[in-house]
């Protein structure tokens, strides 16, 4: 189904490209590696054994990691089609 000036299948190609870009970005994020620390790298508190076994290479306690996760700002999505309003200006 074509929409406007686009060719058949263009919308699906845009969706697939967006998904591929996001998957590549997620795969590129670093996961903890190596041996887990016994003490938190930020506050110095002990990291529980269960956490060290569940996440190999962990360096932060639950509280410090939760603080970092709350402070993380996700980047906005990428609008490949542009909005109709921007095309009318």
Residue, then its C-alpha position, 0 to 999 in steps of 0.5 A: x500500500x503506497x502512501x502519498x509519494x512513497x513507494x510500496x513497502x517504504x513504511x515497512x523498510x523504515x520500521x525495519x531500519x529503525x528496529x535494526x538501528x536500535x538493536x545495534x545500539x543495544x548490542x553495542x552497550x557494554x555489559x559487565x565483564x570479568x570478576x565481580x567486585x566484593x565491594x561497591x566501586x562508589x560507596x564501598x559497601x559489600x556486594x551480596x554474593x547472590x548479586x555477584x553470581x547473578x551478574x558476573x563482573x558487577x562493580x556496583x551495589x544495588x543502591x548505587x546501580x539504581x541511582x545510576x539507572x534513575x539518572x540515565x536519560x534515554x535518547x529520543x527515538x529517530x523519526x525517519x518520516x518527519x512530521x507532517x507539521x514540519x513539512x507544512x512550514 
